[in-house]
């Protein structure tokens, strides 16, 4: 049976056109007007008045991830269901190497986490934890596992942080292998030193997390990372950029023609450093690394959405219960009631990214719908080697499609979201524009408020080749 999406307006990263979409099996097979070619057994989806967009791609998530004495609360079923309700049809999660084991071992552990649970399609980056000569030598072989991107940390001293020599070695090895390096750019030495001083002075309130992770600490590491791109000549993707000064450093590098790319996150589009200052323990809801910065930093992020400095908008989705002490729950943010330094870092957002970016970006006059599609889907597909299978409405692409009602109002709330977490960082925000139907490889998973998906439908998407530098 064929499916025809009829009467909608197709919005791509490059253009907008009124046309129908013909789906056969899992693929888009034609775009045009099919009124005269309709068969009796065709499924007709009426998209009149709706925007027809490629499914969202979230390039930065953490499902079922151990961290801070607990683990993130969304697994590869609940997280995928929430993503689908929000218009995301593919995501790239971070597999993590375990000390004493190989990078490939880490990838296989994460593949097992998704097996039988996945609903949308997914891929993996691999995060380096145990850096040895063997680890660096292993990098070229990772593409056999379908992974072509590797993440390093300049933060988390004595846990994940690598030094400058190791950073340059990995950049060089990944570049030579045709792989992309991702970096968490905060100065871990500075964070550790300032944290030690704050805690010694008894400064345990939630707001001190932002002092230990200040904008300049992020900017210094970001600027250094950009300089290392110039030294190595290898491409670099800087994750979750929240610092205006950091974005200025990235802009500087891009103006010089360096292959450096930037990701920001949807929470930084709406939150500032005032959120973590909410009275008492409430501010723990907003603790993540790097945290949201000042209103000025946010204004630079908004500017960079439009001018091309930022290539993608992700979530860094890493949810923890705010009240993990309730029966049946694993530990959550309450682990840090005595101090900000013990709060598990991370916020939820996989369900809200698509609509929040539209609301802030398009409704706010910062970007046009085509730029929205690039930031929400197409650019990630191109950078990470998924394009044109993903991130496009074109003949031969997977039929990952969002029917989007740009006039539909929706109030974001933990009371109605589908993420497995008891709070929402956008609580009470009324957005205009919301997905009303979501298809993955031609199958409808979400129709209005109806859930039509099931565990096991999602597929691992291997990435063997080099993506584009945008």
N, C-alpha and C positions, 0 to 999 in steps of 0.2 A: 504493500500500500504506500502511495505517495502522500506527502503532506505539502500543501500550498499555503504559505503565509501571504494573505491577500490584503491589499489596500493600505499597507503601511508606508512609512517613509524610512528608507534605509539610511542610517548614518554611519559612515566609516571615518577612518582617520584622515582621509583626504577629500572626501566629497559627501554630498547628500543627494539622494535621488528617490523619487517615488516609483516603486517597483514591487513586484511580487517575488517571493523566494520559493523555489521548488526544491524539496528535500526528498531524496530517495535513499532509504536505509539510514546510514549515519552521516551522509554527506550532502552538501549543497550541490545540486547538479545543474541548476539554471537560475538566471535572474531575468525578469522581464514581465510581460503581461501574458497570463495563461488562461484567460477567459475562454478562448476558443479551443483550448486543449485539455479542458477538465474531463476527467474520467469519472464514472459513476462511483468508483470506490475510493476516490481521493478524499483525504481528510482536509477540510478547508478551515483554516484558522483566520478569523476576521481580525485584522490589525488596523482597521479604520481609526484614524485619529491617534495612532500610536507610533512611537519611534521603534525601529527595528535595528538593534545594535548587536555587534559581536559580544558574546558572553565575557564578563569581566575576568581578568587574570590577576590574582593577588600573588605577587612574587615573594612574599615574606610572611610566613606563618610558623607557629610552633604548636602543633597538636600533640597531645599525649606526651609532653616533654617533662622529664624530671628536672626540677630546679628549686633551689632554696629550701630544701627539706621537704618538698612536696612535688606535685606535678600539675601541669596545666589541665583544666577541667574538661575541655572539649577533646574528644577523640576523633578518629577519622569517619565516624558516622555523624555524631552530633555537630561537629564543626562543619562537615560538608553539607548537612541539611540546612544549617543556618546560612552558610555561604550561598546556597542555591536560592533561598528565600530573598537574599539581598542582591541577586544578579551576578554572582561570581560562579563561573562554571569550571574554572581551572585554577589551581594554586600550586605554588612551589614551597614545600616545607623544608625545614632544616634538619637533616639527619646529623647526628653528633657522634664523633669518634669517642670511644672509651679508652682510657689510658691502658696501654699494653696491648691494644688491638689495632688492627689496620683501619684505614679509611673505608675500604670495601666492606669490612665487617659492620661498621656503623651504618652504611647504606642498607645492608641486608636486614639489620634490626628494624630500621624504619619501614622498609618494604613489608615486613611481617606485621607491623602495627596496623598498616592500611588494609592488609589482605582480608577480604570478606566483609569489610566495613565501609569501604569507600563508596560514595554516591556520585560525586563529581570526579573529573579527571585531575591527576596530580603528578608532580615530579619532585625531585629533591636537589637541594644543594648539600654539600657535606662540610661540616664545621670541624676545623682542626683543634684538637685538645692536647694531644700528645705529639709534640713536634720532635721528630728524630730524623736522621739521615734517611732511614727507611721510608718514613712518611713522605718526604720530598721526592724520593725515587719512585714512589707509588703513583704520584699525580698523573703521569701520562696514561696509566692503565685504567683510570676511573671511567673513561668513556665506555669501556666494556660493560659497566654497570648501568649505562644510560645516564650518567651524570657528567656535566661539563662545566660545573661552577663550584668553587671552593671558597669557604669563608674563613677569615682570620679575625682576631680581636686585638685591638690596641688597648683594651680595657680589661677589667676583672683580673687584677694582679694576683699572682699565685694560684690562679684557676685556669683561665684561658689565654691570658695576655702573652703575646710574643714580643720579642725585642726587634729593633730595626734591622738587624742582620737577617733574622729569620724572615721578616716581612719581605725584604728584598729578594731573598732566595726563593720564597714561594711565588712572588710576582714573576720572577724570571722563569721558574719552572713551568708555571701555569701558562704564561705567555708563549713559551716555546712549544707547549703541547696543544696550543689552540684553545685553551680554556680561559675562563673568566674568573678573576679573583674578586671577592666581595670583602669589604672591611667594615667592622664596627669601629668607628673613629671617635674615641674619647681617650684622653691621656690617663691611663690606668695608674701610673705612678703618682700623678697629682691628685687623683681621686682618693687613693689610699692614704696619702699624707694628710690631706684635708679632713678626711673621715676620721682618722686617728685623733686629730686635734679636736674636732667637734665633739666626739664621744668622750674624750678625756675631760672636756669642759661641761659634760652633762647635757649637751644639746641633743636631745633625743626626739623632739617634735618632728612631725612628718615634713615640715617645710625645709628642714636641713638637708634632706635628700637633694634638693635643687641647688643648694650651696656647694655640696660636694660634687655635683655634676653640672657646673655652671656652663654658660654659653662659651666662655673663652677656653675652657678645658676641652670642649668639643671642637671648637674652631682650630685650636692649635694642632690637634691630631688630624683634623681634616686637611689643613694646610700642608702638614707634613706628608700625608698620604698623596696629595696632589703632586708634591715635589718628587715623591718616589716614582710616580708614573713617568715623570720627565727623565729621571735617572735610569729607569728600567726599560722604558719604551713599551711596557705591557699594559693592556687595558685594565681598568679598575672601575668597579661599581661600588659607590659608597652608600651604605644602607641607612635608613631612618634618620635623615638629616633634619635637625631641629634648630640649628644655630644659623642666624643670619650672617654672622661673620664666616661661618663655615661655607655657606652658599656663595659668598663673595669670593672665597678661595677657589671654589669649584668653577665659578664663572671665569676667574682669572686663568685657570688651567685650560678651560675650553676655548677661550679667546686665543690662547697660544697654540691651539690645535691638538692638545693632548687628548688621548683616548680615555677620558674620565667621565663617568656618568653618575647621576644623583637620583636617589629615591627619597621621598618624604613619606609621611604616613598621615592618614586621614585625621587622627586625633590632633595633630599639630595644626590643622586647618581651623579648628574651633577652640581648642584649649590653650590657655596660657599658664604661666607659673603660678597664677593666683589659685588655680584649682587645688593644688596640693596644700595650700594654706587654709583650706576649709577646716573649721574648728575641730579640735580633738582628733580622734583617729580617722575621721571621715576622709581626710586627705590621702590616706593610704590607697584609696581606690584608684588614684591617679599616678601612683608611683610606677615609673618605668624608666628604662635607661636607653637612650638619653631622654630626660623629661622634657615636657613642653617648656618653652622659654617665654620671654617677655612679649608684649604686644608688638614691639618693634621687630623682633625676630619673626613673629608670625606675619607681619606685613611684608617682609622680604620673601618668605615662603610663597605668599600669594603672588607677589611680583614674578617670582621665578617659575610659577606654574605657567605663566603666559609667555615668558621670554625664551623658553627652551633650556634654561639652566637645569631644571628638573625634568627627568625623563619618565618617571613612574610614580604612582601613588599606591602604596601598600598599606598594610595594617600593623605588621609585627604582632599579630593576634596571639596573645599568650595569657589566657584568662585564669584567674584564681578566685576561689570563693572569697567574698568579703567576710562572710561569717562561716568559716569552715568548721566551727565547733558544733554545728547542728548534727543531729543523729544521721548517719548514713553518708556524711560528707568527709572527704579527705581534708587535711589541713589547708588553710588558705592565708589570706592577708593577716589574720589575727596572730600569726606567728611573730609579727612585728609590733605588737601592741606596746611593748616596752621601749622600742626604738625603731626609727625609720630604717636603720641599717639591717634589720632582720626581716623586713617586709619583702615577700617574693615580688620581684620586678616583672611587671607586665600588665597590659590592659586588654579587654576584649574589643572586637571591632569588625570581625570578618563579615558580619551580616550587614553592616551599616556603611561600609566604605563607598560603594557605588553611589548611593543616594546622597551621602554627605558631600562627596566630591561634586556631584551635579548641583546640589543646593548652594554650596559655597562658591563653586567655580562658575557654573553657567548662570544660575539665578543671580549670583552676586556680580555678574558682569566682568569677571576676570578672564574667562575663556569662552570659546564658542563650542558648540556640540562636537565638532570634528576633533578639536583639541582634547575634549573630554574623553572621547573614544581612544585617542592615542595614549593618554595618561592612565586610563582605567584598564586597557586591554592590549592594544596593538603594539605599543612600544615594548612592553614586557615580553610579548611573543617574539618580537624581532631580536631583542637583546639576548634572550635565553634560548634561542634556537627552536622555538615552537612555531614560528611563522613559515608559511601561510596556513599550516594545518589549524592553528589556533589564532585568534586575534583578528579575524577578517570575515566578512560576509562576501565570499567569492566562490566561484565554481571550483570544486575540489576540496574546499575547506570543510572541516568538521561542522556539523550543524549545531554549533553552540550559539544559541540565540536568546537575546533578552527582548521581550516586548515591554517597552517602557512608556508609562503614562506620565508625560511631563507636567500634567496638571493635577495629578492625584496628590492629595495632602496626606501625610502620615506622621503621627507623633511617635517618636522613638522612645521606648520604655522597656525596662527589664520585665515589666509585667506582660509584655506581648512579644518580646523577641524570642528567637529560637536557640540562641547560644546557651550553653550549659553553665551559666554563671548568674549570680544573684544581684548584679547591678549592671548599669550601662553608663559609660562615660558621657553619653549624649542625652541623658535622661531629660525628658520634657521638650527636646528640640523638635519643632514641627518643620519638616522638610516638605517641599513641593517637588514632586517627581518620585516615582516608585515603580519597581518592576511589577508587572501584573501577570506575566507568563515567562517561564524560564525553561529552555530546552538544552539538554546535553546530548550531543550526537544524535539529534533528531527526536529524542524522547522527552516529553514534557515531564519535568519534575515538580514544578510549582505552577499552579493555576489559581490566581487570586490568593485566598488563604488556604487552599487545598494542597496537601502534600501527596504527590503521586510517585515519589521515588522509593527506592528500597536499597538496603545494604547490599553491596557487591556489584552495583552497576558501574561504579567508577573504575577507570583504568589508569595504570601507571603509564606515563608518556615518556619514553626514553629520549634523551637529548645527546646525540652522538657528535654533532658538528658544532662549529663555531657560530655563535650568533653575530648580530650586527653591532657595531659601535655607533650609537646615535648621538 
